[in-house]
Amino acid sequence: MESVGDAYKLFNCKTCFLNTFTSAFLSEEERGSICGSADQLHFKKGEVILKQGANSTSIGFLHKGIVKFTYEKDAKKCYIMTIVSGPKLIGQANLFFREKNIFSIVAVEDCDICFLDSRKVLGLLENHGKFLLSLVERSSDMFQASIFNFISLAHNHVYGRIADILIFLWENVYRNSEYEFTLSRKEIAEFAACSHENVISVLSKYNKEGLIAFEGKKIIIKDMNKLKEISKNG
């Protein structure tokens, strides 16, 4: 984690997505009250941004990068709940549920994040019902993917689970059929709740069947319709 001083900012607060989003609900003075004291931090790949079980004192705005939301059941079991890319608010679920982080947020690749004081945000929410509703909706949208993932885990075989993950990453995270695959095979296994060996076997099978192709670290989706068929049939 690298802190950023006043002399240098990772991004311009006045032109970032967060300012645009909040301008629909808050005055310039109110936006200044939460953004003026915000901390801009740079996280390297693999660094923990928010720790499960730690005190929750802020919410984050992911300006750039990709993060994963993880839940650790015990020392040996770690599950990926969902994966998101910026620009996006992260950690706002803590505003509504409990005072401790209910999961960890970890950088999948280098990230630029702005942290807002949760007490100041809550203070503004008391007088801005529409702003509160919008945050709730955005929290719901983010975790909808987690719900669908666990439905897939409950009803699909490993082939269907991994097809679901490839489709999700293409449509919601990387937004390109030819992307630099920053998730490791181990992370895919944690997302799909299966073994590392299962992931390697299924990806190899998809490759041989022409559904995907490998180019270095890139995974190129060749047949999205077939992947969706596998996902549907489980």
N, C-alpha and C positions, 0 to 999 in steps of 0.2 A: 504494500500500500504506500502510495506517495502522496503527501499533502501538497497543496497548492497555495502559495502566498498571494497577498493582494496585488503584487506586481505582475503576476501572471495568472491568467484564468484558462482553464481547459476549454471553456466555451462562453459565449456572451449571453448573459442572463436575459437581456432584453429581446434577443432574437431566437431563443431556444423554444422548443415545443411546449415545455411546462408553462412558460409565460403566456404563450398563445392560448393554451388550454384554460388556465386560471383567469385570463382576462374576460372570459365570458361570464364569470361569477363574482370576481373581486375587483375592487377599485385599485388604482395604481398604488395608493398608499398601503392598502392591505397586502398587495402582492409584495411590496417592498419590505413589509414587516416580517414575512417568512423567508423571502429570498435574500434579503440583506444580510442575514446572519447565517446563511447556509454555507456548508463546507463542500468544496469541490475536491474529490479525491480520485486518484488513478489506481486501479487494481490490476495486477498482472494475472495471467492465466493461472488458475488453481487456487488463488487466494480466497479466503473466506471473507465475505462482505458483511453478512449478519450471521451470528452464531445461534443455533438452536439452544433454547434455554437461557440465553443471556437476557439481561434487562433490555426492554424495548424503549428507546428514548427518541428515536427518529424514524422517519420514512425516507426512502430514497427515490431519486429520479434517475433512471438509467438513460444517460444521454447517448452513449455509444457502447456497443459491445453485446455480448450474449452471456446470460447467467442461467444457472440451474437452481431450482428449489429442491432441497433434499430433506429427507426425514430419516433420522438415525434411530432405529428401534433398540438396538443394543450395539456393543462394540464391533460386532461382526456383520450386522445387517443395516445397509444404507439403501434407501429408495429415492429415486428421482421422481418428484411429484409432477413437475412441468419444467419447460425450458422456454425462455422468452428473450427477445432481442429488443434493443432500444430503437426509438425513444419510448420509454414506458415507466410509469410509476411502479415501484416495487416496495414491498413491506407495508403497504397501507392496511393490509388485513389486521395488523397488530393494533390499529386504532380502534377496532371494533370488538376484538375478541379477548385479549389478555395483555398483561403488562410485560410478559416475557415472549421472546421470539418463538413462534410455534414450529419453525423449521429454520434450516440454514439456507443462505443464499451464497452461491459460490460462482466465481468468474470462470466461464467456459473458455473465454478468450479475453484479451486485455479490454478493460472497461473504464469509462469515465462516468462517475456518479456524483450527484449532488445530494447531500443529506439535509433534510429540513427538520427543524425541531417539532416533534409531534405535539407538544403542549400548545405551541402557537397555532398549529394547524387545527387542533381540536377547538381552540378558542374561536377561530373564525367559523368553524362548522356550526357552532351554536347559533349563529345569526344568519347562516346561509344554507337553507334547506336544499336548494337546488344543487349547490356544490357538494353537500353531503350525499345526496342521491346519486350524483355523477360518480363520486368515489366508490360508492357501494356497487354501482353497475360495473365499473371498471374492475373492481375486485372480483365480482362474479364472473365476468367474461374471462379473466385470467385463469381462474380455477375451474372453469368449465372443462378445459382441456384435461385437468387432473381427474375430474369425474369420469370423462369418457375413457381415459387411459385405464382407470381401475375397472370400468365395465369390461373393457377389452381383456384385462388380466383375468377377470372372473369367468369369461365365456369363450375366449379364443385360445387356440393352441399357439405354440411359440411362433409358427409361421405367420399367423394372423396378427400377433402382437407386434412383431418386427415390421410387418407391412404397415401397420397403423403408425408406427413411429417414423418410418421413412416418409410417409404421406404428411404427417403432422409437421415434421421438420421442413419439408419442401414448401408447404403451404403457409406456415405460420412463423417460421424462424429465418430460414435462409432465403426463401422466396425466389428460388432459382433452381432449375433442374440440374445445373452443373455447379455445385458448391464445394468450397473447401470444407471438408468434414472435420470440424473441430472437436466433435465428440469422440472419445476413445471407444474401443469395443467394450471395455469394462463399464463405461458409462451407459452404453446402449443396454447392456445386461441389467444394470441397476434400474433403468427406465422400464425395461420389459419384464423385470422380475424373473429372470432366467439366468442360466450360467453363461460364462464367457465363451465356453466351447459351443453352446447352442447358437450364440450370435455369429461366430465364425462359420459354423456349418450352414446356417440359413443364408447368410450373405453370399457364401460361396455357391449355394444352390441357385439363388436368384441370379447370380452372375452367369452361371452355366446355362440357365434357361433364357437368358437375354433380357431379363427384367431390369437389371442394372449393369453398369460397367465401372471398372476402377481405372482411374488415371492418377497415379501418385496417391495423394490424400483425398482426391476428389471421388465422390460417388455420383455417377451420372445415371439418372433415372431414364430408362429406355422405354418402359411400358407402364405408364401410370395407370391405365385402365385395368391391366392385369393385377397390379398391386391392389387396386381398390376392390377388385373381385375377390382376391385372397382375403382382404380385410373384412369384406362383407360376409364371406362364408366361414371365416374363422379358422 
